[in-house]
Amino acid sequence: MESIGLFEAKTHLSELVARAERGEEVIITRHNKPVAKLVPMQAEMPDAAARRAAVTALLHAAAGRTLGMDWRALRDEGRP
C-alpha cells in the first residue's frame, strides 16, 4: 500500500481514482502523518438486494389502498 502526500494526491487525483478502480489502496498523508485512505468501493452488501425486494413487495401490496382519509383533509388539518 503506497503513501502519498496531500498536495501530490490533489495533483494526481484522477490517477489515484483510476488506481482505486483497479483495486489498489493509497494512504494520503499530511506532514508525513496518515490522514485518509483511498480505497475501492465495495459491492453492495448481500442483504441489500433482499431489503430492496421486501420494500418493493410492500409497495406493490399497498398499491391502491388508502388510509381512509382524503388528502385534502390531511392537508387542511390544523389550518385556521
MARMARTOR-136580 format. One record per atom (N, C-alpha, C, O): residue number from 1; atom name; x, y, z. Coordinates in steps of 0.001 Angstrom, whole numbers. Layout:
BEGIN
<rec NUM,CA,<X,Y,Z>> ...
***
This chain:
BEGIN
<rec 1,N,<858,-1164,0>> <rec 1,CA,<0,0,0>> <rec 1,C,<910,1234,0>> <rec 1,O,<1793,1368,847>> <rec 2,N,<684,2111,-942>> <rec 2,CA,<1527,3290,-1108>> <rec 2,C,<1005,4454,-275>> <rec 2,O,<-201,4580,-64>> <rec 3,N,<1913,5303,195>> <rec 3,CA,<1563,6548,869>> <rec 3,C,<1907,7699,-60>> <rec 3,O,<2911,7658,-771>> <rec 4,N,<1068,8726,-47>> <rec 4,CA,<1276,9879,-912>> <rec 4,C,<886,11136,-154>> <rec 4,O,<-89,11128,596>> <rec 5,N,<1629,12210,-338>> <rec 5,CA,<1335,13465,321>> <rec 5,C,<67,14105,-222>> <rec 5,O,<-328,13857,-1361>> <rec 6,N,<-557,14917,589>> <rec 6,CA,<-1830,15539,212>> <rec 6,C,<-1701,16387,-1043>> <rec 6,O,<-2549,16292,-1930>> <rec 7,N,<-666,17212,-1144>> <rec 7,CA,<-501,18060,-2320>> <rec 7,C,<-385,17217,-3580>> <rec 7,O,<-1024,17507,-4592>> <rec 8,N,<434,16174,-3514>> <rec 8,CA,<594,15301,-4675>> <rec 8,C,<-709,14556,-4984>> <rec 8,O,<-1035,14340,-6151>> <rec 9,N,<-1446,14167,-3957>> <rec 9,CA,<-2729,13490,-4167>> <rec 9,C,<-3699,14401,-4900>> <rec 9,O,<-4412,13956,-5799>> <rec 10,N,<-3730,15687,-4518>> <rec 10,CA,<-4610,16631,-5211>> <rec 10,C,<-4190,16788,-6668>> <rec 10,O,<-5031,16886,-7562>> <rec 11,N,<-2902,16810,-6890>> <rec 11,CA,<-2382,16992,-8238>> <rec 11,C,<-2685,15794,-9132>> <rec 11,O,<-2894,15956,-10334>> <rec 12,N,<-2711,14598,-8558>> <rec 12,CA,<-2888,13370,-9337>> <rec 12,C,<-4153,12616,-8950>> <rec 12,O,<-4178,11386,-8993>> <rec 13,N,<-5198,13337,-8574>> <rec 13,CA,<-6419,12675,-8084>> <rec 13,C,<-7018,11716,-9114>> <rec 13,O,<-7410,10605,-8758>> <rec 14,N,<-7094,12122,-10370>> <rec 14,CA,<-7682,11236,-11390>> <rec 14,C,<-6926,9919,-11481>> <rec 14,O,<-7531,8852,-11590>> <rec 15,N,<-5605,10000,-11436>> <rec 15,CA,<-4792,8791,-11490>> <rec 15,C,<-5034,7914,-10259>> <rec 15,O,<-5114,6690,-10370>> <rec 16,N,<-5152,8548,-9084>> <rec 16,CA,<-5388,7778,-7859>> <rec 16,C,<-6752,7105,-7877>> <rec 16,O,<-6896,5978,-7402>> <rec 17,N,<-7746,7786,-8419>> <rec 17,CA,<-9088,7183,-8520>> <rec 17,C,<-9041,5995,-9477>> <rec 17,O,<-9653,4961,-9209>> <rec 18,N,<-8325,6134,-10580>> <rec 18,CA,<-8195,5016,-11520>> <rec 18,C,<-7526,3823,-10845>> <rec 18,O,<-7919,2678,-11068>> <rec 19,N,<-6521,4090,-10025>> <rec 19,CA,<-5853,3003,-9306>> <rec 19,C,<-6816,2335,-8327>> <rec 19,O,<-6800,1113,-8178>> <rec 20,N,<-7653,3130,-7659>> <rec 20,CA,<-8644,2563,-6741>> <rec 20,C,<-9630,1687,-7502>> <rec 20,O,<-10048,640,-7009>> <rec 21,N,<-10001,2118,-8704>> <rec 21,CA,<-10903,1297,-9525>> <rec 21,C,<-10276,-57,-9855>> <rec 21,O,<-10982,-1048,-10039>> <rec 22,N,<-8967,-87,-9927>> <rec 22,CA,<-8257,-1343,-10200>> <rec 22,C,<-8029,-2161,-8936>> <rec 22,O,<-7458,-3250,-8997>> <rec 23,N,<-8473,-1641,-7782>> <rec 23,CA,<-8375,-2399,-6540>> <rec 23,C,<-7261,-1977,-5612>> <rec 23,O,<-7096,-2570,-4546>> <rec 24,N,<-6488,-968,-5985>> <rec 24,CA,<-5384,-525,-5132>> <rec 24,C,<-5882,384,-4014>> <rec 24,O,<-6927,1023,-4137>> <rec 25,N,<-5130,433,-2932>> <rec 25,CA,<-5419,1328,-1820>> <rec 25,C,<-4239,2275,-1654>> <rec 25,O,<-3087,1873,-1815>> <rec 26,N,<-4528,3538,-1331>> <rec 26,CA,<-3487,4546,-1160>> <rec 26,C,<-3753,5305,135>> <rec 26,O,<-4878,5727,403>> <rec 27,N,<-2705,5471,930>> <rec 27,CA,<-2787,6272,2151>> <rec 27,C,<-2399,7712,1792>> <rec 27,O,<-1372,7933,1151>> <rec 28,N,<-3200,8670,2193>> <rec 28,CA,<-2895,10082,1972>> <rec 28,C,<-2386,10661,3285>> <rec 28,O,<-2995,10494,4341>> <rec 29,N,<-1234,11357,3185>> <rec 29,CA,<-604,11891,4392>> <rec 29,C,<-573,13415,4358>> <rec 29,O,<-599,14034,3294>> <rec 30,N,<-518,13992,5534>> <rec 30,CA,<-294,15432,5695>> <rec 30,C,<841,15559,6703>> <rec 30,O,<733,15080,7832>> <rec 31,N,<1916,16200,6296>> <rec 31,CA,<3104,16335,7143>> <rec 31,C,<3586,14959,7615>> <rec 31,O,<3943,14767,8778>> <rec 32,N,<3582,14014,6679>> <rec 32,CA,<4056,12633,6916>> <rec 32,C,<3223,11851,7926>> <rec 32,O,<3680,10829,8438>> <rec 33,N,<2012,12312,8219>> <rec 33,CA,<1110,11575,9107>> <rec 33,C,<-102,11114,8295>> <rec 33,O,<-700,11919,7581>> <rec 34,N,<-470,9850,8389>> <rec 34,CA,<-1634,9356,7641>> <rec 34,C,<-2914,10069,8086>> <rec 34,O,<-3199,10171,9279>> <rec 35,N,<-3674,10558,7110>> <rec 35,CA,<-4932,11246,7430>> <rec 35,C,<-6134,10658,6697>> <rec 35,O,<-7273,10865,7117>> <rec 36,N,<-5897,9927,5609>> <rec 36,CA,<-7016,9361,4856>> <rec 36,C,<-6530,8154,4061>> <rec 36,O,<-5335,7983,3821>> <rec 37,N,<-7486,7327,3660>> <rec 37,CA,<-7169,6177,2823>> <rec 37,C,<-8130,6162,1649>> <rec 37,O,<-9346,6227,1832>> <rec 38,N,<-7588,6076,446>> <rec 38,CA,<-8392,5956,-765>> <rec 38,C,<-8490,4475,-1090>> <rec 38,O,<-7481,3821,-1355>> <rec 39,N,<-9707,3949,-1068>> <rec 39,CA,<-9919,2516,-1270>> <rec 39,C,<-10982,2305,-2337>> <rec 39,O,<-11801,3193,-2573>> <rec 40,N,<-10985,1144,-2984>> <rec 40,CA,<-12036,854,-3964>> <rec 40,C,<-13390,681,-3277>> <rec 40,O,<-13464,230,-2134>> <rec 41,N,<-14443,1041,-3976>> <rec 41,CA,<-15800,828,-3458>> <rec 41,C,<-16067,-664,-3425>> <rec 41,O,<-15651,-1407,-4315>> <rec 42,N,<-16764,-1089,-2390>> <rec 42,CA,<-17135,-2489,-2277>> <rec 42,C,<-18518,-2671,-2892>> <rec 42,O,<-19320,-1739,-2943>> <rec 43,N,<-18772,-3862,-3345>> <rec 43,CA,<-20088,-4180,-3886>> <rec 43,C,<-21132,-4053,-2778>> <rec 43,O,<-20803,-4066,-1592>> <rec 44,N,<-22390,-3930,-3183>> <rec 44,CA,<-23464,-3833,-2200>> <rec 44,C,<-23424,-5019,-1252>> <rec 44,O,<-22994,-6116,-1610>> <rec 45,N,<-23880,-4770,-41>> <rec 45,CA,<-23969,-5856,920>> <rec 45,C,<-24947,-6896,389>> <rec 45,O,<-25933,-6525,-249>> <rec 46,N,<-24713,-8175,627>> <rec 46,CA,<-25579,-9224,83>> <rec 46,C,<-27042,-9057,474>> <rec 46,O,<-27932,-9398,-305>> <rec 47,N,<-27300,-8535,1669>> <rec 47,CA,<-28692,-8427,2094>> <rec 47,C,<-29362,-7173,1523>> <rec 47,O,<-30561,-6986,1731>> <rec 48,N,<-28630,-6308,809>> <rec 48,CA,<-29224,-5116,227>> <rec 48,C,<-30279,-5507,-810>> <rec 48,O,<-31340,-4888,-875>> <rec 49,N,<-29998,-6515,-1606>> <rec 49,CA,<-30960,-6970,-2614>> <rec 49,C,<-32218,-7517,-1947>> <rec 49,O,<-33325,-7295,-2437>> <rec 50,N,<-32059,-8224,-842>> <rec 50,CA,<-33212,-8768,-123>> <rec 50,C,<-34060,-7637,463>> <rec 50,O,<-35289,-7693,421>> <rec 51,N,<-33396,-6603,1014>> <rec 51,CA,<-34141,-5458,1559>> <rec 51,C,<-34895,-4730,452>> <rec 51,O,<-36051,-4345,623>> <rec 52,N,<-34227,-4548,-680>> <rec 52,CA,<-34875,-3874,-1806>> <rec 52,C,<-36087,-4665,-2284>> <rec 52,O,<-37124,-4075,-2586>> <rec 53,N,<-35975,-5980,-2356>> <rec 53,CA,<-37088,-6821,-2790>> <rec 53,C,<-38244,-6747,-1797>> <rec 53,O,<-39405,-6737,-2207>> <rec 54,N,<-37947,-6693,-489>> <rec 54,CA,<-39002,-6602,519>> <rec 54,C,<-39740,-5279,422>> <rec 54,O,<-40965,-5246,529>> <rec 55,N,<-39019,-4193,220>> <rec 55,CA,<-39664,-2890,86>> <rec 55,C,<-40534,-2853,-1169>> <rec 55,O,<-41650,-2335,-1145>> <rec 56,N,<-40023,-3396,-2247>> <rec 56,CA,<-40799,-3443,-3489>> <rec 56,C,<-42074,-4251,-3296>> <rec 56,O,<-43132,-3853,-3784>> <rec 57,N,<-41995,-5378,-2593>> <rec 57,CA,<-43178,-6203,-2341>> <rec 57,C,<-44195,-5462,-1484>> <rec 57,O,<-45396,-5546,-1737>> <rec 58,N,<-43724,-4735,-467>> <rec 58,CA,<-44644,-3964,378>> <rec 58,C,<-45336,-2863,-414>> <rec 58,O,<-46542,-2658,-271>> <rec 59,N,<-44587,-2159,-1242>> <rec 59,CA,<-45180,-1101,-2056>> <rec 59,C,<-46192,-1670,-3041>> <rec 59,O,<-47245,-1078,-3278>> <rec 60,N,<-45862,-2819,-3610>> <rec 60,CA,<-46782,-3459,-4548>> <rec 60,C,<-48061,-3893,-3838>> <rec 60,O,<-49154,-3728,-4379>> <rec 61,N,<-47935,-4443,-2636>> <rec 61,CA,<-49103,-4895,-1880>> <rec 61,C,<-49974,-3716,-1442>> <rec 61,O,<-51190,-3859,-1316>> <rec 62,N,<-49363,-2559,-1211>> <rec 62,CA,<-50113,-1394,-741>> <rec 62,C,<-50722,-583,-1875>> <rec 62,O,<-51483,351,-1623>> <rec 63,N,<-50404,-918,-3100>> <rec 63,CA,<-50909,-154,-4246>> <rec 63,C,<-52426,-137,-4244>> <rec 63,O,<-53071,-1178,-4122>> <rec 64,N,<-52983,1043,-4380>> <rec 64,CA,<-54427,1194,-4445>> <rec 64,C,<-55111,1310,-3101>> <rec 64,O,<-56299,1633,-3058>> <rec 65,N,<-54429,1066,-2018>> <rec 65,CA,<-55017,1186,-689>> <rec 65,C,<-54939,2624,-213>> <rec 65,O,<-54037,3365,-604>> <rec 66,N,<-55877,3016,624>> <rec 66,CA,<-55878,4367,1177>> <rec 66,C,<-55907,4290,2695>> <rec 66,O,<-56139,3232,3281>> <rec 67,N,<-55667,5424,3307>> <rec 67,CA,<-55695,5493,4764>> <rec 67,C,<-57093,5798,5290>> <rec 67,O,<-57286,5925,6499>> <rec 68,N,<-58059,5914,4400>> <rec 68,CA,<-59419,6211,4819>> <rec 68,C,<-59646,7699,5038>> <rec 68,O,<-60697,8100,5538>> <rec 69,N,<-58673,8515,4667>> <rec 69,CA,<-58823,9962,4780>> <rec 69,C,<-58498,10576,3426>> <rec 69,O,<-57656,10083,2676>> <rec 70,N,<-59187,11650,3147>> <rec 70,CA,<-58942,12370,1915>> <rec 70,C,<-57660,13193,2055>> <rec 70,O,<-57411,13750,3124>> <rec 71,N,<-56858,13281,1025>> <rec 71,CA,<-55609,14037,1110>> <rec 71,C,<-55863,15501,1392>> <rec 71,O,<-55034,16164,2017>> <rec 72,N,<-57007,16022,938>> <rec 72,CA,<-57327,17429,1217>> <rec 72,C,<-57565,17650,2712>> <rec 72,O,<-57186,18683,3266>> <rec 73,N,<-58193,16671,3352>> <rec 73,CA,<-58435,16777,4801>> <rec 73,C,<-57107,16737,5554>> <rec 73,O,<-56919,17468,6527>> <rec 74,N,<-56198,15895,5109>> <rec 74,CA,<-54889,15839,5748>> <rec 74,C,<-54132,17157,5547>> <rec 74,O,<-53467,17648,6460>> <rec 75,N,<-54244,17717,4344>> <rec 75,CA,<-53563,18971,4038>> <rec 75,C,<-54117,20119,4895>> <rec 75,O,<-53361,20936,5421>> <rec 76,N,<-55436,20163,5021>> <rec 76,CA,<-56073,21290,5686>> <rec 76,C,<-56132,21128,7198>> <rec 76,O,<-56507,22071,7896>> <rec 77,N,<-55775,19970,7719>> <rec 77,CA,<-55826,19731,9147>> <rec 77,C,<-54926,20741,9887>> <rec 77,O,<-53750,20890,9556>> <rec 78,N,<-55473,21406,10853>> <rec 78,CA,<-54721,22360,11640>> <rec 78,C,<-54675,23757,11039>> <rec 78,O,<-54066,24653,11623>> <rec 79,N,<-55308,23965,9878>> <rec 79,CA,<-55339,25308,9296>> <rec 79,C,<-56520,26078,9854>> <rec 79,O,<-57581,25499,10089>> <rec 80,N,<-56352,27389,10072>> <rec 80,CA,<-57470,28184,10601>> <rec 80,C,<-58579,28391,9593>> <rec 80,O,<-59579,29039,9899>> 
***
